[in-house]
Amino acid sequence: MDLFGKLRSTALQQNMSGEFPSWLLTEVMAIADDPERYADKAHVVAELITQISNYDPYAGAGCFDTSVGAETIRSTIRQLVA
């Protein structure tokens, strides 16, 4: 599976688990559907995949929590579309 396919499957899996917000899923799918546009930012796409994998709506609640919240993911998306 290529990087953009992995982005798609990771986001869909997190959304189906009921925790990943649909409004973020829409933005992520737009990136996954346009690999030519984002191919030169593959390292940021890989970071986004990791962040989505670690998504938690309660991110930051624990002391040494490695989870990622919606705003962090949104910031990474902004890096990609800028």
PDB file of N, CA, C and O in Angstrom:
ATOM      1  N   MET A   1       0.852  -1.180   0.000  1.00  0.00           N
ATOM      2  CA  MET A   1       0.000   0.000   0.000  1.00  0.00           C
ATOM      3  C   MET A   1       0.898   1.244   0.000  1.00  0.00           C
ATOM      4  O   MET A   1       1.866   1.328   0.755  1.00  0.00           O
ATOM      5  N   ASP A   2       0.558   2.194  -0.852  1.00  0.00           N
ATOM      6  CA  ASP A   2       1.335   3.424  -0.912  1.00  0.00           C
ATOM      7  C   ASP A   2       0.996   4.336   0.271  1.00  0.00           C
ATOM      8  O   ASP A   2       0.086   4.058   1.052  1.00  0.00           O
ATOM      9  N   LEU A   3       1.744   5.418   0.379  1.00  0.00           N
ATOM     10  CA  LEU A   3       1.603   6.343   1.503  1.00  0.00           C
ATOM     11  C   LEU A   3       0.194   6.935   1.583  1.00  0.00           C
ATOM     12  O   LEU A   3      -0.374   7.049   2.669  1.00  0.00           O
ATOM     13  N   PHE A   4      -0.361   7.307   0.443  1.00  0.00           N
ATOM     14  CA  PHE A   4      -1.676   7.941   0.446  1.00  0.00           C
ATOM     15  C   PHE A   4      -2.792   6.930   0.698  1.00  0.00           C
ATOM     16  O   PHE A   4      -3.827   7.277   1.268  1.00  0.00           O
ATOM     17  N   GLY A   5      -2.588   5.696   0.281  1.00  0.00           N
ATOM     18  CA  GLY A   5      -3.524   4.628   0.616  1.00  0.00           C
ATOM     19  C   GLY A   5      -3.513   4.344   2.104  1.00  0.00           C
ATOM     20  O   GLY A   5      -4.553   4.085   2.709  1.00  0.00           O
ATOM     21  N   LYS A   6      -2.315   4.397   2.689  1.00  0.00           N
ATOM     22  CA  LYS A   6      -2.190   4.192   4.137  1.00  0.00           C
ATOM     23  C   LYS A   6      -2.861   5.337   4.895  1.00  0.00           C
ATOM     24  O   LYS A   6      -3.512   5.116   5.916  1.00  0.00           O
ATOM     25  N   LEU A   7      -2.698   6.555   4.391  1.00  0.00           N
ATOM     26  CA  LEU A   7      -3.367   7.707   5.005  1.00  0.00           C
ATOM     27  C   LEU A   7      -4.878   7.496   5.006  1.00  0.00           C
ATOM     28  O   LEU A   7      -5.543   7.692   6.024  1.00  0.00           O
ATOM     29  N   ARG A   8      -5.409   7.097   3.861  1.00  0.00           N
ATOM     30  CA  ARG A   8      -6.846   6.855   3.732  1.00  0.00           C
ATOM     31  C   ARG A   8      -7.318   5.774   4.699  1.00  0.00           C
ATOM     32  O   ARG A   8      -8.285   5.975   5.433  1.00  0.00           O
ATOM     33  N   SER A   9      -6.640   4.630   4.702  1.00  0.00           N
ATOM     34  CA  SER A   9      -7.096   3.510   5.540  1.00  0.00           C
ATOM     35  C   SER A   9      -6.963   3.820   7.027  1.00  0.00           C
ATOM     36  O   SER A   9      -7.820   3.425   7.818  1.00  0.00           O
ATOM     37  N   THR A  10      -5.907   4.518   7.414  1.00  0.00           N
ATOM     38  CA  THR A  10      -5.718   4.880   8.820  1.00  0.00           C
ATOM     39  C   THR A  10      -6.819   5.826   9.291  1.00  0.00           C
ATOM     40  O   THR A  10      -7.386   5.640  10.368  1.00  0.00           O
ATOM     41  N   ALA A  11      -7.117   6.836   8.483  1.00  0.00           N
ATOM     42  CA  ALA A  11      -8.155   7.804   8.852  1.00  0.00           C
ATOM     43  C   ALA A  11      -9.533   7.142   8.909  1.00  0.00           C
ATOM     44  O   ALA A  11     -10.309   7.395   9.830  1.00  0.00           O
ATOM     45  N   LEU A  12      -9.830   6.302   7.930  1.00  0.00           N
ATOM     46  CA  LEU A  12     -11.127   5.615   7.930  1.00  0.00           C
ATOM     47  C   LEU A  12     -11.268   4.686   9.130  1.00  0.00           C
ATOM     48  O   LEU A  12     -12.330   4.609   9.748  1.00  0.00           O
ATOM     49  N   GLN A  13     -10.192   3.988   9.450  1.00  0.00           N
ATOM     50  CA  GLN A  13     -10.221   3.075  10.603  1.00  0.00           C
ATOM     51  C   GLN A  13     -10.471   3.855  11.896  1.00  0.00           C
ATOM     52  O   GLN A  13     -11.283   3.441  12.723  1.00  0.00           O
ATOM     53  N   GLN A  14      -9.781   4.968  12.068  1.00  0.00           N
ATOM     54  CA  GLN A  14      -9.971   5.778  13.272  1.00  0.00           C
ATOM     55  C   GLN A  14     -11.388   6.355  13.326  1.00  0.00           C
ATOM     56  O   GLN A  14     -11.989   6.431  14.398  1.00  0.00           O
ATOM     57  N   ASN A  15     -11.917   6.759  12.177  1.00  0.00           N
ATOM     58  CA  ASN A  15     -13.268   7.306  12.138  1.00  0.00           C
ATOM     59  C   ASN A  15     -14.301   6.236  12.452  1.00  0.00           C
ATOM     60  O   ASN A  15     -15.278   6.499  13.153  1.00  0.00           O
ATOM     61  N   MET A  16     -14.089   5.031  11.937  1.00  0.00           N
ATOM     62  CA  MET A  16     -15.037   3.940  12.184  1.00  0.00           C
ATOM     63  C   MET A  16     -15.029   3.507  13.644  1.00  0.00           C
ATOM     64  O   MET A  16     -16.012   2.957  14.140  1.00  0.00           O
ATOM     65  N   SER A  17     -13.913   3.757  14.331  1.00  0.00           N
ATOM     66  CA  SER A  17     -13.862   3.434  15.756  1.00  0.00           C
ATOM     67  C   SER A  17     -14.720   4.406  16.562  1.00  0.00           C
ATOM     68  O   SER A  17     -14.964   4.203  17.751  1.00  0.00           O
ATOM     69  N   GLY A  18     -15.175   5.472  15.888  1.00  0.00           N
ATOM     70  CA  GLY A  18     -16.095   6.402  16.524  1.00  0.00           C
ATOM     71  C   GLY A  18     -15.453   7.580  17.206  1.00  0.00           C
ATOM     72  O   GLY A  18     -16.151   8.391  17.815  1.00  0.00           O
ATOM     73  N   GLU A  19     -14.133   7.702  17.122  1.00  0.00           N
ATOM     74  CA  GLU A  19     -13.475   8.783  17.842  1.00  0.00           C
ATOM     75  C   GLU A  19     -12.937   9.881  16.926  1.00  0.00           C
ATOM     76  O   GLU A  19     -12.909  11.048  17.317  1.00  0.00           O
ATOM     77  N   PHE A  20     -12.515   9.530  15.733  1.00  0.00           N
ATOM     78  CA  PHE A  20     -11.928  10.511  14.815  1.00  0.00           C
ATOM     79  C   PHE A  20     -13.054  11.318  14.168  1.00  0.00           C
ATOM     80  O   PHE A  20     -13.932  10.743  13.526  1.00  0.00           O
ATOM     81  N   PRO A  21     -13.038  12.658  14.330  1.00  0.00           N
ATOM     82  CA  PRO A  21     -14.157  13.483  13.870  1.00  0.00           C
ATOM     83  C   PRO A  21     -14.325  13.486  12.346  1.00  0.00           C
ATOM     84  O   PRO A  21     -13.347  13.466  11.598  1.00  0.00           O
ATOM     85  N   SER A  22     -15.558  13.511  11.918  1.00  0.00           N
ATOM     86  CA  SER A  22     -15.874  13.514  10.487  1.00  0.00           C
ATOM     87  C   SER A  22     -15.339  14.757   9.785  1.00  0.00           C
ATOM     88  O   SER A  22     -14.931  14.683   8.626  1.00  0.00           O
ATOM     89  N   TRP A  23     -15.335  15.900  10.474  1.00  0.00           N
ATOM     90  CA  TRP A  23     -14.830  17.117   9.840  1.00  0.00           C
ATOM     91  C   TRP A  23     -13.339  17.009   9.539  1.00  0.00           C
ATOM     92  O   TRP A  23     -12.868  17.579   8.555  1.00  0.00           O
ATOM     93  N   LEU A  24     -12.591  16.291  10.367  1.00  0.00           N
ATOM     94  CA  LEU A  24     -11.174  16.050  10.076  1.00  0.00           C
ATOM     95  C   LEU A  24     -11.025  15.001   8.984  1.00  0.00           C
ATOM     96  O   LEU A  24     -10.141  15.106   8.134  1.00  0.00           O
ATOM     97  N   LEU A  25     -11.873  14.005   9.003  1.00  0.00           N
ATOM     98  CA  LEU A  25     -11.828  12.949   7.994  1.00  0.00           C
ATOM     99  C   LEU A  25     -11.987  13.543   6.596  1.00  0.00           C
ATOM    100  O   LEU A  25     -11.295  13.127   5.666  1.00  0.00           O
ATOM    101  N   THR A  26     -12.879  14.498   6.442  1.00  0.00           N
ATOM    102  CA  THR A  26     -13.099  15.141   5.149  1.00  0.00           C
ATOM    103  C   THR A  26     -11.822  15.790   4.638  1.00  0.00           C
ATOM    104  O   THR A  26     -11.481  15.652   3.463  1.00  0.00           O
ATOM    105  N   GLU A  27     -11.116  16.494   5.510  1.00  0.00           N
ATOM    106  CA  GLU A  27      -9.873  17.155   5.121  1.00  0.00           C
ATOM    107  C   GLU A  27      -8.789  16.140   4.774  1.00  0.00           C
ATOM    108  O   GLU A  27      -8.044  16.328   3.813  1.00  0.00           O
ATOM    109  N   VAL A  28      -8.700  15.078   5.547  1.00  0.00           N
ATOM    110  CA  VAL A  28      -7.695  14.040   5.306  1.00  0.00           C
ATOM    111  C   VAL A  28      -7.982  13.312   3.994  1.00  0.00           C
ATOM    112  O   VAL A  28      -7.054  13.009   3.244  1.00  0.00           O
ATOM    113  N   MET A  29      -9.242  13.031   3.711  1.00  0.00           N
ATOM    114  CA  MET A  29      -9.596  12.344   2.467  1.00  0.00           C
ATOM    115  C   MET A  29      -9.250  13.194   1.250  1.00  0.00           C
ATOM    116  O   MET A  29      -8.849  12.658   0.217  1.00  0.00           O
ATOM    117  N   ALA A  30      -9.399  14.506   1.359  1.00  0.00           N
ATOM    118  CA  ALA A  30      -9.032  15.394   0.251  1.00  0.00           C
ATOM    119  C   ALA A  30      -7.539  15.277  -0.056  1.00  0.00           C
ATOM    120  O   ALA A  30      -7.139  15.329  -1.219  1.00  0.00           O
ATOM    121  N   ILE A  31      -6.725  15.120   0.969  1.00  0.00           N
ATOM    122  CA  ILE A  31      -5.281  14.935   0.776  1.00  0.00           C
ATOM    123  C   ILE A  31      -5.007  13.559   0.178  1.00  0.00           C
ATOM    124  O   ILE A  31      -4.227  13.434  -0.766  1.00  0.00           O
ATOM    125  N   ALA A  32      -5.638  12.544   0.719  1.00  0.00           N
ATOM    126  CA  ALA A  32      -5.430  11.173   0.236  1.00  0.00           C
ATOM    127  C   ALA A  32      -5.862  11.021  -1.222  1.00  0.00           C
ATOM    128  O   ALA A  32      -5.293  10.212  -1.955  1.00  0.00           O
ATOM    129  N   ASP A  33      -6.855  11.787  -1.642  1.00  0.00           N
ATOM    130  CA  ASP A  33      -7.376  11.699  -3.005  1.00  0.00           C
ATOM    131  C   ASP A  33      -6.553  12.478  -4.028  1.00  0.00           C
ATOM    132  O   ASP A  33      -6.848  12.420  -5.222  1.00  0.00           O
ATOM    133  N   ASP A  34      -5.532  13.203  -3.586  1.00  0.00           N
ATOM    134  CA  ASP A  34      -4.742  14.031  -4.503  1.00  0.00           C
ATOM    135  C   ASP A  34      -3.240  13.815  -4.291  1.00  0.00           C
ATOM    136  O   ASP A  34      -2.525  14.758  -3.954  1.00  0.00           O
ATOM    137  N   PRO A  35      -2.756  12.583  -4.485  1.00  0.00           N
ATOM    138  CA  PRO A  35      -1.349  12.287  -4.208  1.00  0.00           C
ATOM    139  C   PRO A  35      -0.368  13.095  -5.057  1.00  0.00           C
ATOM    140  O   PRO A  35       0.740  13.380  -4.602  1.00  0.00           O
ATOM    141  N   GLU A  36      -0.748  13.467  -6.272  1.00  0.00           N
ATOM    142  CA  GLU A  36       0.158  14.252  -7.114  1.00  0.00           C
ATOM    143  C   GLU A  36       0.446  15.616  -6.486  1.00  0.00           C
ATOM    144  O   GLU A  36       1.576  16.102  -6.529  1.00  0.00           O
ATOM    145  N   ARG A  37      -0.567  16.215  -5.915  1.00  0.00           N
ATOM    146  CA  ARG A  37      -0.412  17.547  -5.311  1.00  0.00           C
ATOM    147  C   ARG A  37       0.499  17.515  -4.077  1.00  0.00           C
ATOM    148  O   ARG A  37       1.245  18.462  -3.826  1.00  0.00           O
ATOM    149  N   TYR A  38       0.432  16.423  -3.311  1.00  0.00           N
ATOM    150  CA  TYR A  38       1.146  16.368  -2.038  1.00  0.00           C
ATOM    151  C   TYR A  38       2.369  15.454  -2.057  1.00  0.00           C
ATOM    152  O   TYR A  38       2.979  15.224  -1.013  1.00  0.00           O
ATOM    153  N   ALA A  39       2.733  14.938  -3.213  1.00  0.00           N
ATOM    154  CA  ALA A  39       3.850  13.991  -3.316  1.00  0.00           C
ATOM    155  C   ALA A  39       5.164  14.578  -2.809  1.00  0.00           C
ATOM    156  O   ALA A  39       5.982  13.856  -2.239  1.00  0.00           O
ATOM    157  N   ASP A  40       5.373  15.866  -3.008  1.00  0.00           N
ATOM    158  CA  ASP A  40       6.623  16.488  -2.564  1.00  0.00           C
ATOM    159  C   ASP A  40       6.659  16.726  -1.051  1.00  0.00           C
ATOM    160  O   ASP A  40       7.682  17.154  -0.516  1.00  0.00           O
ATOM    161  N   LYS A  41       5.562  16.454  -0.371  1.00  0.00           N
ATOM    162  CA  LYS A  41       5.492  16.615   1.086  1.00  0.00           C
ATOM    163  C   LYS A  41       5.237  15.270   1.760  1.00  0.00           C
ATOM    164  O   LYS A  41       4.518  15.183   2.755  1.00  0.00           O
ATOM    165  N   ALA A  42       5.838  14.228   1.201  1.00  0.00           N
ATOM    166  CA  ALA A  42       5.618  12.860   1.703  1.00  0.00           C
ATOM    167  C   ALA A  42       5.981  12.733   3.176  1.00  0.00           C
ATOM    168  O   ALA A  42       5.323  11.999   3.914  1.00  0.00           O
ATOM    169  N   HIS A  43       7.021  13.443   3.613  1.00  0.00           N
ATOM    170  CA  HIS A  43       7.422  13.358   5.025  1.00  0.00           C
ATOM    171  C   HIS A  43       6.336  13.914   5.947  1.00  0.00           C
ATOM    172  O   HIS A  43       6.155  13.421   7.060  1.00  0.00           O
ATOM    173  N   VAL A  44       5.621  14.930   5.491  1.00  0.00           N
ATOM    174  CA  VAL A  44       4.534  15.498   6.293  1.00  0.00           C
ATOM    175  C   VAL A  44       3.326  14.555   6.269  1.00  0.00           C
ATOM    176  O   VAL A  44       2.627  14.416   7.273  1.00  0.00           O
ATOM    177  N   VAL A  45       3.083  13.912   5.132  1.00  0.00           N
ATOM    178  CA  VAL A  45       1.999  12.927   5.040  1.00  0.00           C
ATOM    179  C   VAL A  45       2.279  11.770   5.993  1.00  0.00           C
ATOM    180  O   VAL A  45       1.370  11.294   6.673  1.00  0.00           O
ATOM    181  N   ALA A  46       3.530  11.315   6.049  1.00  0.00           N
ATOM    182  CA  ALA A  46       3.904  10.231   6.965  1.00  0.00           C
ATOM    183  C   ALA A  46       3.686  10.655   8.416  1.00  0.00           C
ATOM    184  O   ALA A  46       3.222   9.863   9.236  1.00  0.00           O
ATOM    185  N   GLU A  47       4.020  11.901   8.726  1.00  0.00           N
ATOM    186  CA  GLU A  47       3.786  12.428  10.080  1.00  0.00           C
ATOM    187  C   GLU A  47       2.289  12.464  10.386  1.00  0.00           C
ATOM    188  O   GLU A  47       1.868  12.141  11.497  1.00  0.00           O
ATOM    189  N   LEU A  48       1.496  12.855   9.399  1.00  0.00           N
ATOM    190  CA  LEU A  48       0.043  12.906   9.572  1.00  0.00           C
ATOM    191  C   LEU A  48      -0.524  11.516   9.859  1.00  0.00           C
ATOM    192  O   LEU A  48      -1.410  11.370  10.701  1.00  0.00           O
ATOM    193  N   ILE A  49      -0.026  10.509   9.174  1.00  0.00           N
ATOM    194  CA  ILE A  49      -0.470   9.130   9.411  1.00  0.00           C
ATOM    195  C   ILE A  49      -0.185   8.726  10.856  1.00  0.00           C
ATOM    196  O   ILE A  49      -1.039   8.139  11.522  1.00  0.00           O
ATOM    197  N   THR A  50       1.009   9.040  11.334  1.00  0.00           N
ATOM    198  CA  THR A  50       1.373   8.723  12.718  1.00  0.00           C
ATOM    199  C   THR A  50       0.458   9.452  13.696  1.00  0.00           C
ATOM    200  O   THR A  50      -0.001   8.870  14.679  1.00  0.00           O
ATOM    201  N   GLN A  51       0.199  10.714  13.425  1.00  0.00           N
ATOM    202  CA  GLN A  51      -0.670  11.494  14.306  1.00  0.00           C
ATOM    203  C   GLN A  51      -2.087  10.928  14.339  1.00  0.00           C
ATOM    204  O   GLN A  51      -2.691  10.821  15.406  1.00  0.00           O
ATOM    205  N   ILE A  52      -2.609  10.571  13.187  1.00  0.00           N
ATOM    206  CA  ILE A  52      -3.965  10.013  13.134  1.00  0.00           C
ATOM    207  C   ILE A  52      -4.010   8.682  13.878  1.00  0.00           C
ATOM    208  O   ILE A  52      -4.985   8.385  14.568  1.00  0.00           O
ATOM    209  N   SER A  53      -2.965   7.888  13.739  1.00  0.00           N
ATOM    210  CA  SER A  53      -2.895   6.603  14.454  1.00  0.00           C
ATOM    211  C   SER A  53      -2.931   6.801  15.961  1.00  0.00           C
ATOM    212  O   SER A  53      -3.458   5.963  16.693  1.00  0.00           O
ATOM    213  N   ASN A  54      -2.370   7.911  16.418  1.00  0.00           N
ATOM    214  CA  ASN A  54      -2.292   8.199  17.850  1.00  0.00           C
ATOM    215  C   ASN A  54      -3.369   9.174  18.317  1.00  0.00           C
ATOM    216  O   ASN A  54      -3.281   9.711  19.421  1.00  0.00           O
ATOM    217  N   TYR A  55      -4.382   9.405  17.486  1.00  0.00           N
ATOM    218  CA  TYR A  55      -5.432  10.362  17.825  1.00  0.00           C
ATOM    219  C   TYR A  55      -6.211   9.920  19.062  1.00  0.00           C
ATOM    220  O   TYR A  55      -6.548   8.748  19.234  1.00  0.00           O
ATOM    221  N   ASP A  56      -6.479  10.901  19.906  1.00  0.00           N
ATOM    222  CA  ASP A  56      -7.297  10.686  21.097  1.00  0.00           C
ATOM    223  C   ASP A  56      -8.035  11.989  21.380  1.00  0.00           C
ATOM    224  O   ASP A  56      -7.398  13.032  21.527  1.00  0.00           O
ATOM    225  N   PRO A  57      -9.362  11.955  21.461  1.00  0.00           N
ATOM    226  CA  PRO A  57     -10.098  13.188  21.729  1.00  0.00           C
ATOM    227  C   PRO A  57      -9.749  13.805  23.084  1.00  0.00           C
ATOM    228  O   PRO A  57     -10.022  14.981  23.323  1.00  0.00           O
ATOM    229  N   TYR A  58      -9.153  13.018  23.957  1.00  0.00           N
ATOM    230  CA  TYR A  58      -8.764  13.517  25.281  1.00  0.00           C
ATOM    231  C   TYR A  58      -7.256  13.719  25.374  1.00  0.00           C
ATOM    232  O   TYR A  58      -6.690  13.647  26.464  1.00  0.00           O
ATOM    233  N   ALA A  59      -6.609  13.968  24.255  1.00  0.00           N
ATOM    234  CA  ALA A  59      -5.152  14.126  24.215  1.00  0.00           C
ATOM    235  C   ALA A  59      -4.695  15.205  25.187  1.00  0.00           C
ATOM    236  O   ALA A  59      -5.337  16.243  25.346  1.00  0.00           O
ATOM    237  N   GLY A  60      -3.576  14.931  25.824  1.00  0.00           N
ATOM    238  CA  GLY A  60      -2.997  15.882  26.748  1.00  0.00           C
ATOM    239  C   GLY A  60      -3.509  15.772  28.163  1.00  0.00           C
ATOM    240  O   GLY A  60      -3.072  16.525  29.033  1.00  0.00           O
ATOM    241  N   ALA A  61      -4.417  14.862  28.418  1.00  0.00           N
ATOM    242  CA  ALA A  61      -4.991  14.728  29.756  1.00  0.00           C
ATOM    243  C   ALA A  61      -4.028  14.055  30.727  1.00  0.00           C
ATOM    244  O   ALA A  61      -4.111  14.285  31.933  1.00  0.00           O
ATOM    245  N   GLY A  62      -3.125  13.237  30.227  1.00  0.00           N
ATOM    246  CA  GLY A  62      -2.166  12.532  31.080  1.00  0.00           C
ATOM    247  C   GLY A  62      -0.817  13.221  31.079  1.00  0.00           C
ATOM    248  O   GLY A  62      -0.521  14.018  30.189  1.00  0.00           O
ATOM    249  N   CYS A  63      -0.003  12.917  32.069  1.00  0.00           N
ATOM    250  CA  CYS A  63       1.303  13.561  32.190  1.00  0.00           C
ATOM    251  C   CYS A  63       2.235  13.238  31.023  1.00  0.00           C
ATOM    252  O   CYS A  63       2.791  14.146  30.405  1.00  0.00           O
ATOM    253  N   PHE A  64       2.405  11.979  30.725  1.00  0.00           N
ATOM    254  CA  PHE A  64       3.338  11.563  29.681  1.00  0.00           C
ATOM    255  C   PHE A  64       2.577  10.926  28.526  1.00  0.00           C
ATOM    256  O   PHE A  64       2.989   9.907  27.972  1.00  0.00           O
ATOM    257  N   ASP A  65       1.485  11.539  28.186  1.00  0.00           N
ATOM    258  CA  ASP A  65       0.585  11.035  27.158  1.00  0.00           C
ATOM    259  C   ASP A  65       1.188  11.256  25.774  1.00  0.00           C
ATOM    260  O   ASP A  65       1.641  12.357  25.462  1.00  0.00           O
ATOM    261  N   THR A  66       1.197  10.219  24.948  1.00  0.00           N
ATOM    262  CA  THR A  66       1.718  10.333  23.585  1.00  0.00           C
ATOM    263  C   THR A  66       0.601  10.493  22.564  1.00  0.00           C
ATOM    264  O   THR A  66       0.860  10.479  21.361  1.00  0.00           O
ATOM    265  N   SER A  67      -0.623  10.645  23.021  1.00  0.00           N
ATOM    266  CA  SER A  67      -1.742  10.791  22.102  1.00  0.00           C
ATOM    267  C   SER A  67      -1.713  12.171  21.440  1.00  0.00           C
ATOM    268  O   SER A  67      -1.053  13.097  21.910  1.00  0.00           O
ATOM    269  N   VAL A  68      -2.442  12.271  20.348  1.00  0.00           N
ATOM    270  CA  VAL A  68      -2.467  13.486  19.543  1.00  0.00           C
ATOM    271  C   VAL A  68      -3.906  13.980  19.451  1.00  0.00           C
ATOM    272  O   VAL A  68      -4.831  13.193  19.247  1.00  0.00           O
ATOM    273  N   GLY A  69      -4.084  15.280  19.600  1.00  0.00           N
ATOM    274  CA  GLY A  69      -5.414  15.869  19.527  1.00  0.00           C
ATOM    275  C   GLY A  69      -5.731  16.441  18.154  1.00  0.00           C
ATOM    276  O   GLY A  69      -4.876  16.488  17.270  1.00  0.00           O
ATOM    277  N   ALA A  70      -6.966  16.872  17.995  1.00  0.00           N
ATOM    278  CA  ALA A  70      -7.452  17.383  16.714  1.00  0.00           C
ATOM    279  C   ALA A  70      -6.685  18.617  16.246  1.00  0.00           C
ATOM    280  O   ALA A  70      -6.425  18.760  15.052  1.00  0.00           O
ATOM    281  N   GLU A  71      -6.322  19.497  17.155  1.00  0.00           N
ATOM    282  CA  GLU A  71      -5.623  20.720  16.750  1.00  0.00           C
ATOM    283  C   GLU A  71      -4.228  20.428  16.204  1.00  0.00           C
ATOM    284  O   GLU A  71      -3.771  21.106  15.283  1.00  0.00           O
ATOM    285  N   THR A  72      -3.556  19.440  16.755  1.00  0.00           N
ATOM    286  CA  THR A  72      -2.243  19.057  16.236  1.00  0.00           C
ATOM    287  C   THR A  72      -2.385  18.515  14.819  1.00  0.00           C
ATOM    288  O   THR A  72      -1.596  18.855  13.938  1.00  0.00           O
ATOM    289  N   ILE A  73      -3.382  17.677  14.604  1.00  0.00           N
ATOM    290  CA  ILE A  73      -3.629  17.122  13.270  1.00  0.00           C
ATOM    291  C   ILE A  73      -4.025  18.240  12.311  1.00  0.00           C
ATOM    292  O   ILE A  73      -3.568  18.264  11.169  1.00  0.00           O
ATOM    293  N   ARG A  74      -4.851  19.143  12.753  1.00  0.00           N
ATOM    294  CA  ARG A  74      -5.274  20.273  11.915  1.00  0.00           C
ATOM    295  C   ARG A  74      -4.079  21.124  11.518  1.00  0.00           C
ATOM    296  O   ARG A  74      -4.013  21.600  10.384  1.00  0.00           O
ATOM    297  N   SER A  75      -3.140  21.322  12.424  1.00  0.00           N
ATOM    298  CA  SER A  75      -1.930  22.085  12.131  1.00  0.00           C
ATOM    299  C   SER A  75      -1.090  21.399  11.050  1.00  0.00           C
ATOM    300  O   SER A  75      -0.552  22.059  10.161  1.00  0.00           O
ATOM    301  N   THR A  76      -0.986  20.083  11.132  1.00  0.00           N
ATOM    302  CA  THR A  76      -0.237  19.327  10.129  1.00  0.00           C
ATOM    303  C   THR A  76      -0.932  19.413   8.773  1.00  0.00           C
ATOM    304  O   THR A  76      -0.268  19.533   7.743  1.00  0.00           O
ATOM    305  N   ILE A  77      -2.243  19.353   8.766  1.00  0.00           N
ATOM    306  CA  ILE A  77      -2.999  19.500   7.516  1.00  0.00           C
ATOM    307  C   ILE A  77      -2.735  20.876   6.905  1.00  0.00           C
ATOM    308  O   ILE A  77      -2.574  20.994   5.691  1.00  0.00           O
ATOM    309  N   ARG A  78      -2.690  21.909   7.733  1.00  0.00           N
ATOM    310  CA  ARG A  78      -2.400  23.262   7.234  1.00  0.00           C
ATOM    311  C   ARG A  78      -1.013  23.328   6.603  1.00  0.00           C
ATOM    312  O   ARG A  78      -0.822  24.020   5.603  1.00  0.00           O
ATOM    313  N   GLN A  79      -0.040  22.613   7.178  1.00  0.00           N
ATOM    314  CA  GLN A  79       1.303  22.559   6.579  1.00  0.00           C
ATOM    315  C   GLN A  79       1.243  21.962   5.181  1.00  0.00           C
ATOM    316  O   GLN A  79       1.935  22.418   4.271  1.00  0.00           O
ATOM    317  N   LEU A  80       0.422  20.951   5.020  1.00  0.00           N
ATOM    318  CA  LEU A  80       0.323  20.280   3.722  1.00  0.00           C
ATOM    319  C   LEU A  80      -0.334  21.158   2.666  1.00  0.00           C
ATOM    320  O   LEU A  80       0.139  21.214   1.531  1.00  0.00           O
ATOM    321  N   VAL A  81      -1.392  21.826   3.013  1.00  0.00           N
ATOM    322  CA  VAL A  81      -2.154  22.574   2.015  1.00  0.00           C
ATOM    323  C   VAL A  81      -1.609  23.979   1.772  1.00  0.00           C
ATOM    324  O   VAL A  81      -2.053  24.668   0.853  1.00  0.00           O
ATOM    325  N   ALA A  82      -0.658  24.402   2.585  1.00  0.00           N
ATOM    326  CA  ALA A  82      -0.079  25.749   2.429  1.00  0.00           C
ATOM    327  C   ALA A  82       0.758  25.851   1.173  1.00  0.00           C
ATOM    328  O   ALA A  82       1.317  26.909   0.887  1.00  0.00           O
TER     329      ALA A  82
END
